[in-house]
Amino acid sequence: MVASKSVPYATSKLRKRVRGLWRHFILREPPLARDGDWSEYYDTAERYAASQWLIIEPYLSASPKPDLSIVLDFACGRGRMAERFANISGKLICADMSLDAIEACRQRFAKNSNVACLVNGDESIPVPSGSITFLYSWDAMVHFSSSELEEYFVEFKRVLKADGMALIHHSNYAALSSVARPWPENPGSRAYVSAEDVRRIGEKCGLSIVKQQVIDWSLANLDCITVLKNR
């Protein structure tokens, strides 16, 4: 595979971008301020959790079947997908940069002894190396640029056990358009990233591509689900 180009890491830029993870096509409004009130988004997204779970669920029984002993939800938001995983995981770790989102998760899962909720930093996920059997990120990394995806794929490589797997929902907008624009200007606030970009990034970071499936979101083929395996 051809390696993606290395892009210098910009902490301040990434911090701002991650704060804006939760822009969703359903609202069809200009992006919120980075430190704005995301309550309307979370409420709207919650209503779609059950139908979106039907997209995720088949991957959990497909071959190779992921080990759900210790699961990480990266960029978990208020935990709408984590609620489903909490019932089928040995241990579930919810990680997000937003203090408000993590506090909401702590309240949501207060009675779930198998769920831990952690605030992650700009560059790292606060879990030991080689401790995660499966990680996923849903409706969040669709806003991450190629360079930002690469930064976190390096971290995914670190936290995953050998043969651990990841399911990443990301943008495929670059396959639909020849015009690279800032992500808030694109349909669904998608980053200018393609499935092939993510394939190259995964291989570069030492993660094997198990499968990729382009999916419809607000537009046909706007997004992609990539399943990776730590090698």
Secondary structure, 3 states (H helix, E strand, C coil): CCCCCCCCCCHHHHHHHHHCCCCCCCCCCCCCCCCCCCHHHHHHHHHCHHHHHHHHHHHHHCCCCCCCCEEEEECCCCCCCHHHHHCCCCEEEEEECCHHHHHHHHHHCCCCCCEEEEECCCCCCCCCCCCEEEEEECCCHHHCCHHHHHHHHHHHHHHEEEEEEEEEEEECHHHCCCCCCCHHHCHHHCCCCCHHHHHHHHHHCCEEEEEEEEECCCCCCCEEEEEEEEC
